[in-house]
Amino acid sequence: MLRKKDVSNLSDDLKTRRIHLLDLLNEYWTNGIFPKNYDYVGQRKPCFIDKDGAICAVGYLIEKTTSRQVADYINSKHKYDELLTMNNSTVNNWVLTSGLTIEECAMIQPTYGPTCDCQVSTIENSIINTELILRGEFIEVKNNVSLRNNDSEHKLYYEGKIIVLEVLKGSGINIGDTVFVGSDYSDCSRYYKMSTQYLFFASRYKTGIKSDACTFTTELFDLNKNELYNQTMKLLK
């Protein structure tokens, strides 16, 4: 949507800068490392930089085009503030030279729910308490699906379909099955990719499965070298 917007009113320099920022934004989502809301129980809040150093989308763009020091300064003043309420000259001046509008920047600044329980899970507990452990590959995936509850509460999650490649735990699902998978957890620094294998700790949910331990729902590159996969297999024996 941002790439298709008519920007004929912008100078050539701002058009170039805008394209660069949109490329950086794509890089940010592809990297899949997002901040977590550790401090507001039961509330969805934006988080500029969390205690682990993970940075939000706008913060990432600012960091890459200025410096981490600038991003850290903004975080010290506006860690959990919405962009439109910051009223900060550093932010405002950056926006003016970005090729983006303040409204567009606000649009790409998501809110994050409280950290889910699985963040403090152990692999051992997850294996014991999880109904299903599957290795699968996404054939359809939507990240950050928007929902409205009573026209007020806005939450994000992911959903998609996987081809089951291996059943490590559980029954009723077989290799080769196509299974719907989703999660209520949008805040576990996950951004799922097509044609990529993942290890799913999940339970049956309606017509598909639902991620339980999203901390351990992880991307698999080389099974022989993947510590989580090998540790899971060892503990299941």
Residue pairs with C-beta under 8 A, 6 or more apart in sequence:
2 22
2 25
2 100
2 104
2 108
3 22
7 14
7 15
7 18
7 99
10 18
10 99
14 97
14 98
14 99
15 99
16 99
17 65
17 97
17 98
17 99
18 98
18 99
18 100
19 99
20 65
21 61
21 65
21 98
21 99
21 100
24 60
24 61
24 64
24 65
25 57
25 60
25 61
25 108
28 57
28 60
28 61
29 57
29 143
29 191
30 191
30 193
31 191
32 189
32 190
32 191
32 192
33 54
33 189
34 54
34 56
34 110
34 112
34 187
34 189
34 191
35 47
35 48
35 49
35 50
35 52
35 54
35 55
35 56
35 112
36 47
36 50
36 52
36 54
36 112
36 115
36 119
36 187
36 188
36 189
37 43
37 44
37 45
37 47
37 50
37 80
37 111
37 112
37 113
37 114
37 115
37 187
38 50
38 51
38 114
38 115
39 45
39 80
40 80
40 114
41 114
42 114
43 113
43 114
44 111
44 112
44 113
44 153
44 154
44 155
45 80
45 111
45 112
46 56
46 80
46 81
46 82
46 83
46 109
46 110
46 111
46 112
47 56
47 79
47 80
47 112
48 55
48 56
48 58
48 59
48 71
48 74
48 75
48 78
48 79
48 80
48 81
49 55
49 56
49 59
49 71
49 72
49 75
49 79
54 189
55 63
55 71
56 109
56 110
57 108
57 109
57 110
58 83
58 105
58 108
58 109
59 71
59 74
59 75
61 98
62 70
62 71
62 74
62 91
62 94
63 70
63 71
65 94
65 98
66 94
70 90
70 94
73 90
74 86
74 88
74 90
74 91
77 86
77 88
78 86
78 88
78 91
82 106
82 109
83 91
83 102
83 105
83 106
83 109
84 102
84 103
84 106
92 102
95 101
95 102
95 105
98 105
110 144
110 156
111 154
112 186
112 187
113 155
113 186
113 187
114 187
115 187
116 184
116 185
116 187
116 188
116 214
118 126
118 185
118 188
118 212
118 213
118 214
118 215
118 216
119 188
119 215
121 213
121 215
121 216
123 216
123 228
123 231
123 232
123 235
124 235
126 201
126 212
126 213
126 215
126 216
127 133
127 169
127 201
127 232
127 235
127 236
129 212
130 169
130 201
130 202
130 203
130 212
130 213
131 169
131 170
131 202
131 203
131 204
131 212
132 167
132 169
132 170
132 173
132 200
132 201
132 202
132 203
132 204
132 209
133 167
133 168
133 169
133 170
133 199
133 200
133 201
133 202
133 232
133 236
134 162
134 164
134 165
134 166
134 167
134 168
134 170
134 173
134 179
134 199
134 200
134 202
134 209
135 164
135 165
135 166
135 168
135 197
135 198
135 199
135 200
135 220
135 229
136 162
136 163
136 164
136 165
136 166
136 179
136 181
136 197
136 198
136 200
137 162
137 163
137 165
137 195
137 196
137 197
137 198
138 160
138 161
138 162
138 192
138 193
138 194
138 195
138 196
138 198
139 160
139 161
139 162
139 163
139 178
139 194
139 195
140 160
140 161
140 194
141 158
141 159
141 160
141 161
141 192
141 193
141 194
142 158
142 159
142 160
143 158
143 191
143 192
144 156
144 157
144 158
144 186
145 156
145 157
145 158
145 159
146 154
146 156
147 154
147 155
147 156
147 157
148 154
149 155
155 184
155 186
156 186
157 182
157 183
157 184
157 185
157 186
158 182
158 183
158 186
158 190
158 192
159 180
159 181
159 182
159 183
160 180
160 181
160 182
160 192
161 178
161 179
161 180
161 181
162 178
162 179
162 181
162 198
162 200
163 176
163 177
163 178
164 173
164 174
164 175
164 176
164 177
164 178
164 179
165 175
165 197
166 175
167 173
167 174
167 175
168 199
168 232
168 233
168 236
169 236
172 204
173 179
173 209
179 208
179 209
180 207
180 208
180 209
181 200
181 202
181 208
181 209
181 210
181 211
182 205
182 208
182 209
182 210
182 211
183 210
183 211
183 214
183 217
184 210
185 211
185 214
188 214
188 215
188 217
190 214
190 217
192 198
193 219
196 219
196 220
197 219
197 220
198 217
198 218
198 219
198 220
199 216
199 217
199 218
199 220
199 228
199 229
199 232
200 209
200 211
200 217
201 211
201 212
201 213
201 214
201 216
201 217
202 209
202 210
202 211
202 212
202 217
203 209
203 210
203 212
204 210
211 217
216 228
218 226
218 228
220 226
220 229
223 229
223 230
224 230
